[in-house]
Amino acid sequence: MKKKDNIFLALIAGVLTLLVQCDPFFWDTVQLASKHAHFFHENGLKWSVLPESIDSGHPPALGYYLAFCWTIFGKSLFVSHWAMFPFLWLNITILWRIAVRVTGRELAAFAFPVFIADPVWFTQHILCSPDVLVFSGMLLVIQGHFSKNSITSVLGVLLLSVSSMRGMMTAAALGFWELLLLAGPLFSFSRAFRILAAYIPGAVLAAVFLWWHWLATGWTGYHAGSPWASAFQRTDMAELLRNILIVGWRWLDFGRAGVWILFGVLLWQNRRRMRDLYAGNREWVLLFVCLLIFLTPSALIYRNLSAHRYFLPVFYSFSLLAVALLASGRAFSVTIKKVSLLLVVLFLVSGHYWIYPFGVSSDWDCTVVHRQFHALRREAVIWLDEAGADFSETGTEFPILNSGEMVELNGDTRKMSEYEPGKNRWVITSNISNDFSQETERNLAESMELAWEKYSWPLWIKIYRATDSGESR
C-alpha cells in the first residue's frame, strides 16, 4: 500500500477520534467498557471475576485494556477514545486494502465509503465498543488468509477470542469459511493444517477463559440469576416468528435497504450467468453464508439477542459481496458502477436519520444522532441539582440510570433508581429509552407534574415531579 494511502487513512481515523474524544460512554459500552474498566482500575489491574451485576459472561478484555490505559495515562474520556484509535486505524486500513483487492484502485475510492458509511459500523467505531475489537479480529483473519500470513491470522483469532463470546462465534465462522475455500480437486491437507493451526491459540485461550469463568462462578454464558437472563430465554413458535420479522427489519434498517436494492439489481441483471457470478466471487459468497449461519440462530431462538451491532460482521460481509458483484459485472460501465456506489453511500448515510416514533424500540448506539443525548442528560442533571432533587428518589430507565462517573468519568457517583409507578418523587423519561412506552408517558402526564423538558431533534428528555405531598395525583 502506498505511503500516501497510509497517511490519508491515519488522518481519517485521527479526525474521527478527535471529534468524539470527549463523548461520554453510551448504551452497552457503559457496562462493557466503563464499568469493567472501573473494576480493574480500582483493583490495581488484578485479574479477577467481575461482580455479578456487570458480568454478562463475555471476556472483559476491552475493560481491562482501558483500565491499563487509565493507569498509565490517567482516567479520562480523552484517554478512553484515543485508546480505541489503533483499532479504528487498523480497521480502516484493512477495509481500504480489501476494497482495492475486490474492485481495483479506480473503483476502491467509491467502494471504501460503502463500508465505513454503514451507520452500525460508523457509530460503533466512534464508541468505546467491544464490537470494534470483534471487527478488527475478523479483518485480521481475512487479511491473513489472502496474504497467506499465519501470524496475522493468529492475532486475529486471538483478538476475536478475547473480545466477546460473539467474537468466538465469528472466529468459528471464519475457520469454517477458510476450510470451505479449500474444498475441491485441489484440496491440500498441508494448507488445511496450517489454517487449523492458526486457530488453535485462540481456541485454547477461549476455552481457558470459559473454563476459568465456570470454575469461579459456576456458570458460562448466562445463568438464571443474571440481570440479562430474560434475554436468553428460549422462544416459543410465536416469538420465533416475531424474531424472524425483527431480524428481517435489522437487515433493512439504518439505510441498509440501499445495499439490498443494489444486490437485487445485480442478481436480476446477471440471472442468466449465476454460475459464473458465483465462481468469480466464491470467497465472498461463502464468507457471507458462513457468518450468516453462525451469527443468526441466537437472534432467532433467544428472546432478545437481536441488537444491530450483533450482526456487524455479517452486515459487512453482505456489503462486501454486493460491492464484489458490482465490480465483477460486465454489463455496467465504470461510470455507472461509481454512481451506483455513491447512491448506496447516500442511502447508508441517510440511515442515521431513520428515526422511529416514540414507543418503537431503536438501537440508538447505531446512529450518530445519539450524541445529542449527552448534552440533554447534562442539562437534566443540572436542573435536578438546582431543584434540590434527591437522586435516590428519582426514577428512570436505561440508559439514563447510570451514574455520571460511569458515563462521563466526572466523579459523580450518584445513581438514580429504577422507575416504579407511583413510588418515585421525580421521574426522568426520554425517547432514547426503549423501556418507556407511550402508555407510561401518558400515565406520567396525568399523575405527575411536568417540571422540565428539553428537545434536541430527534431526541427529548422530560422531568416529572410528584405533587407537594409526594403522592402521585
Phi, psi and omega per residue, in radians:
M1 nan 2.428 -3.080
K2 -1.169 2.636 -3.114
K3 -1.071 -0.677 -3.123
K4 -1.170 -0.507 3.066
D5 -1.143 -0.780 3.126
N6 -1.029 -0.759 -3.126
I7 -1.131 -0.771 -3.117
F8 -1.128 -0.742 -3.130
L9 -1.182 -0.672 3.076
A10 -1.125 -0.625 3.118
L11 -1.141 -0.715 3.099
I12 -1.047 -0.861 -3.136
A13 -1.087 -0.699 -3.130
G14 -1.161 -0.749 3.141
V15 -1.137 -0.750 3.122
L16 -1.050 -0.783 3.135
T17 -1.133 -0.709 3.136
L18 -1.062 -0.673 -3.092
L19 -1.217 -0.451 -3.061
V20 -2.029 0.189 -2.981
Q21 -1.116 -0.262 3.107
C22 -1.943 0.124 -3.137
D23 -1.217 2.374 3.093
P24 -1.181 2.888 2.998
F25 -1.159 2.610 -3.018
F26 -2.550 2.543 3.032
W27 1.017 -2.306 -3.065
D28 -1.222 -0.299 -3.134
T29 -1.217 -0.325 3.071
V30 -1.074 -0.755 3.112
Q31 -1.399 -0.924 -2.962
L32 -1.307 -0.245 3.106
A33 -2.099 -1.126 -3.024
S34 -1.139 -0.929 -3.077
K35 -1.146 -0.695 3.075
H36 -1.095 -0.773 -3.125
A37 -1.127 -0.709 3.097
H38 -1.030 -0.755 -3.117
F39 -1.049 -0.860 -3.107
F40 -1.239 -0.650 -3.141
H41 -1.138 -0.724 -3.121
E42 -1.295 -0.275 3.122
N43 -1.881 0.443 3.044
G44 1.096 0.576 -3.137
L45 1.115 0.334 3.074
K46 -1.267 2.232 3.136
W47 -1.358 2.103 3.116
S48 -2.730 3.001 -3.119
V49 -1.177 2.418 3.114
L50 -1.214 2.671 2.998
P51 -1.002 2.557 -3.058
E52 -1.014 -0.548 -3.086
S53 -1.169 -0.347 3.139
I54 -2.161 0.152 -3.125
D55 -1.707 1.840 3.110
S56 -1.772 0.223 3.042
G57 1.625 -0.200 -3.137
H58 -1.392 2.635 2.987
P59 -1.067 2.195 -3.075
P60 -1.494 0.791 -3.063
A61 -1.111 -0.732 -3.123
L62 -1.111 -0.771 3.123
G63 -1.063 -0.720 3.131
Y64 -1.159 -0.710 3.115
Y65 -1.075 -0.778 3.111
L66 -1.134 -0.709 3.109
A67 -1.067 -0.675 3.089
F68 -1.088 -0.792 3.124
C69 -1.125 -0.690 3.099
W70 -1.088 -0.703 -3.116
T71 -1.104 -0.634 -3.107
I72 -1.463 -0.802 -2.975
F73 -1.889 -0.112 -3.108
G74 1.794 2.589 -3.111
K75 -1.469 1.982 3.129
S76 -2.809 2.826 3.054
L77 -1.152 -0.630 3.112
F78 -0.992 -0.880 -3.131
V79 -1.128 -0.685 -3.106
S80 -1.081 -0.821 -3.110
H81 -1.227 -0.689 3.136
W82 -1.269 -0.335 3.019
A83 -1.174 -0.453 3.111
M84 -1.481 -0.208 -3.083
F85 -0.966 -0.784 -3.128
P86 -1.021 -0.650 -3.141
F87 -1.259 -0.684 3.090
L88 -1.087 -0.810 3.125
W89 -1.084 -0.786 3.113
L90 -1.018 -0.817 -3.093
N91 -1.141 -0.747 3.127
I92 -1.112 -0.703 -3.127
T93 -1.122 -0.823 -3.120
I94 -1.212 -0.618 3.086
L95 -1.055 -0.703 3.098
W96 -1.122 -0.745 3.135
R97 -1.097 -0.713 3.119
I98 -1.168 -0.688 3.110
A99 -1.054 -0.750 3.109
V100 -1.139 -0.720 -3.131
R101 -1.097 -0.711 -3.046
V102 -1.423 -0.647 -2.979
T103 -2.037 -0.259 -2.995
G104 1.532 2.808 -3.023
R105 -1.121 -0.643 -3.071
E106 -1.109 -0.720 -3.090
L107 -1.576 -0.286 -3.083
A108 -1.069 -0.613 -3.134
A109 -1.116 -0.344 3.110
F110 -1.742 -0.467 3.130
A111 -1.387 -0.670 -3.098
F112 -0.990 -0.777 3.110
P113 -1.079 -0.457 3.087
V114 -1.051 -0.687 -3.097
F115 -1.235 -0.746 -3.048
I116 -1.584 -0.211 3.125
A117 -1.418 -0.299 3.114
D118 -0.927 2.144 -3.073
P119 -1.010 -0.628 3.129
V120 -1.156 -0.844 3.119
W121 -1.063 -0.892 -3.023
F122 -1.082 -0.845 -3.056
T123 -1.204 -0.707 3.083
Q124 -1.071 -0.560 -3.110
H125 -1.419 -0.113 2.999
I126 -1.838 0.085 3.010
L127 -1.875 2.867 3.022
C128 -1.517 1.330 -2.950
S129 -1.899 2.409 3.057
P130 -1.135 -0.366 3.120
D131 -1.229 -0.326 2.996
V132 -1.147 -0.701 3.097
L133 -1.167 -0.687 3.091
V134 -1.044 -0.783 -3.119
F135 -1.143 -0.694 3.107
S136 -1.070 -0.783 3.137
G137 -1.075 -0.752 3.124
M138 -1.070 -0.803 -3.115
L139 -1.153 -0.628 3.095
L140 -1.105 -0.701 3.110
V141 -1.136 -0.771 3.123
I142 -1.100 -0.766 3.125
Q143 -1.113 -0.755 3.126
G144 -1.098 -0.628 -3.139
H145 -1.105 -0.854 -3.054
F146 -1.376 -0.451 3.085
S147 -1.553 -0.075 -3.094
K148 0.959 0.677 3.135
N149 -1.868 1.791 -3.061
S150 -1.131 -0.569 -3.126
I151 -1.125 -0.746 3.101
T152 -1.060 -0.729 3.125
S153 -1.134 -0.751 3.130
V154 -1.046 -0.783 3.127
L155 -1.086 -0.699 3.129
G156 -1.116 -0.769 3.137
V157 -1.171 -0.689 3.089
L158 -1.049 -0.764 -3.139
L159 -1.125 -0.712 3.087
L160 -1.096 -0.658 -3.062
S161 -1.231 -0.467 -3.106
V162 -1.788 -0.102 -3.062
S163 -1.402 -0.767 -3.122
S164 -3.071 2.956 3.050
M165 -1.164 -0.524 3.056
R166 -1.187 -0.542 3.032
G167 -1.129 -0.677 3.088
M168 -1.094 -0.734 3.111
M169 -1.122 -0.660 3.108
T170 -1.141 -0.693 3.093
A171 -1.077 -0.740 3.112
A172 -1.083 -0.725 3.124
A173 -1.104 -0.722 -3.134
L174 -1.186 -0.658 3.091
G175 -1.100 -0.758 3.104
F176 -1.107 -0.691 3.116
W177 -1.058 -0.823 -3.117
E178 -1.104 -0.679 3.113
L179 -1.202 -0.658 3.101
L180 -1.086 -0.615 -3.139
L181 -1.147 -0.357 3.117
L182 -1.463 -0.258 -3.061
A183 -1.081 2.466 3.138
G184 2.294 -3.090 -3.087
P185 -1.127 -0.364 -3.123
L186 -1.718 0.365 3.140
F187 -0.975 2.361 -3.112
S188 -2.156 2.084 3.117
F189 -1.144 -0.621 -3.136
S190 -1.148 -0.714 3.116
R191 -1.165 -0.713 3.111
A192 -1.082 -0.685 3.118
F193 -1.141 -0.713 3.137
R194 -1.127 -0.659 3.104
I195 -1.107 -0.876 -3.123
L196 -1.083 -0.646 -3.134
A197 -1.088 -0.576 -3.134
A198 -1.193 -0.377 -3.108
Y199 -1.635 -0.241 -3.066
I200 -1.092 -0.850 -3.137
P201 -1.014 -0.754 3.137
G202 -1.176 -0.699 3.128
A203 -1.119 -0.713 3.122
V204 -1.135 -0.765 -3.138
L205 -1.090 -0.748 3.118
A206 -1.114 -0.754 -3.137
A207 -1.127 -0.695 3.127
V208 -1.118 -0.762 3.123
F209 -1.086 -0.852 -3.102
L210 -1.085 -0.694 3.115
W211 -1.171 -0.786 3.115
W212 -1.066 -0.754 -3.133
H213 -1.128 -0.690 3.130
W214 -1.149 -0.718 3.119
L215 -1.123 -0.652 -3.051
A216 -1.403 -0.515 -3.026
T217 -2.114 -0.348 -3.094
G218 1.497 0.126 3.114
W219 -2.595 2.773 3.086
T220 -2.369 2.337 3.139
G221 1.518 -1.186 3.083
Y222 -2.866 2.942 3.093
H223 -2.559 2.941 -3.011
A224 -1.068 -0.530 -3.115
G225 -1.590 0.073 -3.107
S226 -1.208 2.506 3.051
P227 -1.034 -0.342 -3.112
W228 -1.873 0.250 -3.071
A229 -1.026 -0.651 -3.091
S230 -1.077 -0.545 -3.139
A231 -1.193 -0.421 -3.066
F232 -1.693 0.098 3.102
Q233 -1.214 2.421 -3.122
R234 -1.176 2.563 -3.115
T235 -1.530 2.608 2.935
D236 -1.567 -3.053 -3.050
M237 -1.087 -0.743 -3.135
A238 -1.117 -0.725 3.133
E239 -1.217 -0.589 3.080
L240 -1.079 -0.800 3.114
L241 -1.098 -0.689 3.096
R242 -1.085 -0.760 -3.141
N243 -1.136 -0.606 3.088
I244 -1.077 -0.729 3.109
L245 -1.158 -0.691 3.139
I246 -1.132 -0.776 3.125
V247 -1.109 -0.684 3.066
G248 -1.065 -0.684 3.079
W249 -1.105 -0.754 3.116
R250 -0.978 -0.644 -3.086
W251 -1.282 -0.301 3.119
L252 -1.826 -0.349 -2.971
D253 -1.222 2.890 3.087
F254 0.912 0.716 3.024
G255 1.440 -0.005 -3.089
R256 -1.236 -0.224 3.041
A257 -0.997 -0.529 3.117
G258 -1.104 -0.653 3.097
V259 -1.171 -0.680 3.119
W260 -1.135 -0.664 3.112
I261 -1.087 -0.814 3.105
L262 -1.055 -0.790 -3.122
F263 -1.080 -0.771 3.139
G264 -1.108 -0.745 3.111
V265 -1.069 -0.734 -3.121
L266 -1.159 -0.718 3.110
L267 -1.124 -0.748 3.131
W268 -1.130 -0.741 -3.102
Q269 -1.181 -0.472 -3.117
N270 -1.925 0.405 -3.015
R271 -1.093 -0.396 -3.122
R272 -1.616 -0.048 3.126
R273 -2.354 0.755 -3.092
M274 -1.108 -0.659 -3.132
R275 -1.106 -0.746 3.112
D276 -1.154 -0.675 3.140
L277 -1.097 -0.744 3.107
Y278 -1.139 -0.773 -3.099
A279 -1.057 -0.631 -3.113
G280 -1.387 -0.247 -3.098
N281 -2.312 0.507 -3.027
R282 -0.976 -0.749 -3.081
E283 -1.113 -0.620 -3.104
W284 -1.407 -0.568 3.054
V285 -1.111 -0.821 -3.116
L286 -1.188 -0.604 3.094
L287 -1.073 -0.812 3.125
F288 -1.089 -0.794 -3.097
V289 -1.117 -0.763 -3.111
C290 -1.129 -0.805 3.131
L291 -1.141 -0.666 3.122
L292 -1.090 -0.768 -3.096
I293 -1.180 -0.677 -3.064
F294 -1.425 -0.511 -3.015
L295 -1.793 -0.182 -3.083
T296 -1.543 -0.727 -3.019
P297 -0.915 -0.719 -3.108
S298 -1.073 -0.545 3.127
A299 -1.274 -0.325 -3.112
L300 -1.672 -0.707 -3.007
I301 -1.583 -0.206 3.057
Y302 -1.945 2.727 -2.957
R303 -1.190 -0.684 -3.000
N304 -2.523 1.073 3.099
L305 -2.205 0.807 -3.044
S306 -2.202 0.512 3.081
A307 -1.087 2.603 -3.104
H308 -0.966 -0.723 -3.042
R309 -1.150 -0.397 3.108
Y310 -1.105 -0.424 -3.085
F311 -1.733 0.160 -3.027
L312 -0.933 -0.828 3.125
P313 -1.047 -0.738 -3.101
V314 -1.330 -0.547 3.008
F315 -1.012 -0.807 -3.120
Y316 -1.113 -0.756 -3.112
S317 -1.082 -0.578 3.114
F318 -1.229 -0.772 3.082
S319 -1.058 -0.713 3.112
L320 -1.086 -0.730 3.119
L321 -1.106 -0.776 3.139
A322 -1.077 -0.745 3.116
V323 -1.124 -0.729 -3.139
A324 -1.120 -0.722 3.110
L325 -1.102 -0.710 3.121
L326 -1.131 -0.776 -3.091
A327 -1.148 -0.605 -3.077
S328 -1.494 -0.201 -3.130
G329 -1.228 2.586 -3.100
R330 -1.835 -0.185 -3.037
A331 -1.360 -0.540 -3.070
F332 -1.679 2.516 3.059
S333 -1.321 2.905 3.126
V334 -1.063 -0.661 3.136
T335 -1.106 -0.768 3.124
I336 -1.124 -0.672 3.105
K337 -1.095 -0.736 3.130
K338 -1.127 -0.767 3.137
V339 -1.118 -0.703 3.135
S340 -1.061 -0.761 -3.139
L341 -1.170 -0.670 3.104
L342 -1.112 -0.681 3.112
L343 -1.133 -0.686 3.089
V344 -1.108 -0.737 3.110
V345 -1.042 -0.785 3.120
L346 -1.083 -0.691 3.097
F347 -1.053 -0.819 -3.109
L348 -1.152 -0.735 3.111
V349 -1.077 -0.677 3.109
S350 -1.099 -0.429 -3.119
G351 -1.040 -0.457 3.086
H352 -1.070 -0.383 -3.053
Y353 -1.961 0.331 3.012
W354 -1.433 1.490 -3.041
I355 -1.755 2.271 -3.107
Y356 -1.708 2.751 3.139
P357 -1.061 2.658 3.091
F358 -0.978 2.312 -3.094
G359 1.904 -0.329 3.065
V360 -1.660 2.096 -3.083
S361 -1.090 2.341 3.141
S362 -2.320 2.585 3.033
D363 -1.583 1.594 -3.054
W364 -1.230 -0.223 3.090
D365 -1.442 0.207 3.123
C366 -2.121 0.320 3.068
T367 -2.525 2.443 -3.082
V368 -1.205 -0.302 -3.121
V369 -1.172 -0.208 3.091
H370 -1.105 -0.386 -3.066
R371 -1.074 -0.436 3.126
Q372 -1.189 -0.358 -3.137
F373 -1.149 -0.538 -3.080
H374 -1.042 -0.786 3.132
A375 -1.185 -0.669 3.116
L376 -1.085 -0.749 -3.141
R377 -1.103 -0.765 3.134
R378 -1.052 -0.779 -3.132
E379 -1.122 -0.652 3.120
A380 -1.136 -0.730 3.124
V381 -1.122 -0.748 3.110
I382 -1.054 -0.759 -3.126
W383 -1.129 -0.727 3.117
L384 -1.067 -0.728 3.114
D385 -1.093 -0.777 -3.134
E386 -1.162 -0.505 3.128
A387 -1.461 -0.070 3.140
G388 1.276 0.466 -3.113
A389 -1.297 2.480 3.060
D390 -1.593 2.151 -3.092
F391 -1.061 -0.561 -3.135
S392 -1.177 -0.338 3.109
E393 -1.750 0.129 -3.090
T394 -1.833 2.062 -3.119
G395 -1.708 2.484 3.089
T396 -2.824 -2.997 -3.129
E397 -2.363 3.024 3.072
F398 -0.991 2.406 0.078
P399 -1.722 0.251 -3.074
I400 -1.396 -0.302 -3.058
L401 -1.042 -0.563 -2.978
N402 -1.160 2.584 -3.133
S403 -1.243 2.808 3.098
G404 -1.069 -0.589 3.128
E405 -1.118 -0.756 -3.117
M406 -1.293 -0.463 -3.108
V407 -1.598 -0.825 -3.018
E408 -1.998 -0.058 -3.079
L409 0.987 0.715 -3.047
N410 -1.814 0.131 3.091
G411 1.471 -0.094 3.138
D412 -1.472 1.798 -3.063
T413 -1.592 0.017 3.116
R414 -1.112 2.421 -3.110
K415 -2.263 2.336 3.115
M416 -1.305 2.908 -3.130
S417 -1.670 2.769 3.046
E418 -1.195 2.490 -3.099
Y419 -1.105 2.228 3.050
E420 -2.268 1.990 -3.083
P421 -0.917 2.216 3.073
G422 1.417 -0.052 -3.063
K423 -1.966 -0.325 -3.093
N424 -1.589 2.356 3.075
R425 -1.211 -0.658 3.116
W426 -2.227 2.616 3.092
V427 -2.417 2.256 3.056
I428 -1.875 2.185 3.066
T429 -2.135 2.776 3.102
S430 -2.799 2.631 3.079
N431 -1.298 -0.073 3.064
I432 -1.387 -0.216 3.115
S433 -1.673 2.120 3.115
N434 -1.320 -0.160 -3.092
D435 -1.498 -0.199 3.074
F436 -1.695 2.224 -3.141
S437 -1.764 2.951 3.077
Q438 -1.096 -0.638 3.128
E439 -1.128 -0.736 3.099
T440 -1.071 -0.749 -3.137
E441 -1.086 -0.714 3.110
R442 -1.132 -0.734 -3.138
N443 -1.108 -0.695 3.124
L444 -1.150 -0.722 3.140
A445 -1.105 -0.530 -3.124
E446 -1.475 -0.547 -2.994
S447 -1.813 -0.244 -3.109
M448 -2.310 2.965 3.131
E449 -1.646 2.283 3.038
L450 -1.332 1.848 -3.027
A451 -1.581 -0.514 -3.073
W452 -2.803 2.530 3.054
E453 -2.661 2.689 3.138
K454 -2.596 2.368 3.136
Y455 -2.014 2.466 2.968
S456 -2.582 1.602 -2.948
W457 -0.776 2.341 0.094
P458 -1.686 0.296 -3.038
L459 -1.835 2.668 3.011
W460 -2.506 2.751 3.090
I461 -2.475 2.438 -3.081
K462 -2.317 2.592 3.048
I463 -2.115 2.140 3.084
Y464 -1.810 2.558 -3.119
R465 -2.227 2.375 3.078
A466 -1.209 2.898 3.111
T467 -1.168 2.967 -3.056
D468 -0.981 -0.490 -3.125
S469 -1.341 -0.169 -3.105
G470 1.515 -0.085 -3.131
E471 -1.731 2.611 3.057
S472 -1.176 2.535 -3.108
R473 -1.277 nan nan
